[in-house]
C-alpha cells in the first residue's frame, strides 16, 4: 500500500475514532448515574433504546409523540423537525462525529426528552438510546 493511501485511511478514520471514544466516555458517565438512580442497573440495551426511539408516549408536545416523529423511522436517514429543518441522521455509522461533544448531547437530550416524554430522560434511557443509535 502506498503511503498516501495509508495516510488517507488514517485521516478518514479519525472522526469515527474520536466519536467512539467520546461516546464510550458518555456511556460510562450514564452508567455511573444509572447505578445511582437504579441499584439493580445491569447495563444498557440497544433493544430498550430502539423501543424508546419508536414508542409514542403522548406525554410531551402533541406534535412530537415519539423520537421517530422527527428523527425518522430509520436512524440512518435524515429526519425533519416540525419547523421543516433537516435533521442529520442519528446513527453513528452515518454521522460518526454526532456524539463527540457531551454538552451538545446533553442539550439535545434535555430538549427532546421534555418534548417527547414530557420529562427528563433517566441516565438509563439516555444510555439505552445512545446504544441503539451506536448499533445502527
CORWOCOR-V763732 format. One record per pair of residues at least 12 apart in sequence whose ideal C-beta (glycine too) atoms are under 7 Angstrom apart, sorted by the first residue. I is the first residue (numbers start at 0). J is the second residue. If there is no record, write none. Layout:
i = {I:I}
j = {J:J}
This chain:
i = {14:14:15:17:18:18:18:18:18:18:21:21:21:22:22:22:22:25:25:25:25:26:26:26:29:29:29:30:32:33:33:33:36:36:36:37:40:43:43:43:44:44:45:45:45:47:48:48:48:48:48:49:51:51:51:51:52:52:52:52:52:53:53:56:56:58:58:59:59:59:59:59:60:62:63:63:63:64:65:66:66:69:69:70:70:74:74:74:74:74:75:75:75:75:75:76:89:90:90:91:91:92:98:108:108}
j = {95:96:95:99:91:95:96:97:98:99:98:99:101:91:98:129:133:98:101:104:129:43:126:129:122:125:126:126:122:122:123:126:121:122:123:123:123:126:127:130:127:130:130:131:134:127:127:128:129:130:131:131:66:124:127:128:66:67:74:128:131:65:67:115:116:116:117:113:114:115:116:117:114:81:81:114:115:115:115:111:115:81:86:86:89:88:89:90:132:135:88:90:92:93:135:88:132:132:135:132:133:135:129:120:125}
